[in-house]
Amino acid sequence: MIRSELLQHLADENPGLRPDEIEKILDIFFNNIIDRLAEGGRVELRGFGAFSTRSREPRKGRNPRTGEAVDVPGKRVPYFKPGKEMRARLNTD
């Protein structure tokens, strides 16, 4: 599902809200998750999962064109751990 499909689905489920209101709500939701992760925090949505960040250590990489070794700096990357309910629904046969 892409963002526009999500917006359309929310509009269909909530006919009392205007499309611009739905888009603003979605922007606020996603921006709050991003801001919290940027602060080093964690976001947990019960039944869905938890968003957090993990640290990657600096390492030596290789330029694929030249084969030359390059330094890759350390960084934080987003991580998602699905919740118990999501795992259960995904694994029902």
N, C-alpha and C positions, 0 to 999 in steps of 0.2 A: 504494500500500500504506500502510495506517495502522498505528500502533503495535501495536494489538491483533492485527492480521493477522500482523505480524512476529513477535510473541511466540508466536502459535499455530504459525507455520511453524517457528520454532526448537524449540518443544516437540515437534512431529511428527518433526523431524530428529534430536532428542536425547532419546529416551525415558528415558534414565538420569538426566536432570535433572528436578527438581521445578519446577513453574511459578513458584514464588516465587524459586527460584535463577536461573532464566532472566531474570526481571524485574530482579533485582538486578544481574546481569551487564550487561544492556542499560542500566540506569540509570548504572552505573559508566562504561561506554563513552561514552555521550552526555555525561555530566557532565565527563569528562576532556577531551573535545573542546571543550566550552563554556569550561571553565576555561583551557585553553591559549589559545584565541582571546581571552578576556578579558584575558590577560596580554600580548596583542600578538603572540603566537606564531603558528605555522603548524602544521597537522596534515596529513601526507601519508600516504595509504594507497595503496601501489603497486598499479597496475592499476585502481584505482577513481577516485582523484582527490585534489585538495588543497583544504583549507579554509583560508581566510585572511580578513583583514579589509581593507577599503579605507576611506579617509577621505573624508568628504564635507565640503566647505567650507560655512561659513555662507552663507546666501543670503536674498534677499527672497522671501517667499511671498505668497499672497493668500488671504484668508478667502473661501471659496466663497459664503457666505451674504450677506456685506456688501460684498465686493469690496475691503475694506480691506487695505492692505499690512501684513504681519506679518514679524518677523524669525524665521527658522528657524535654530536654532543648528547648528554643525558637529557631526558625529557619525561614529562608525565603524559600518560595516555589514558583515555577513558576505558572503563571496564564495566560490564553489565553482568550481574549474576541473577538468573531467573528465579522467581519465587517458587515455593512449593506447589501452589495451585497451578501455575503456568506449566511447570514440569509435568504435573499429573495430567493436565489436559492434552499436552503434546504427546504423551506416551500411552494414551488409551488406544486400544486396537479395535 
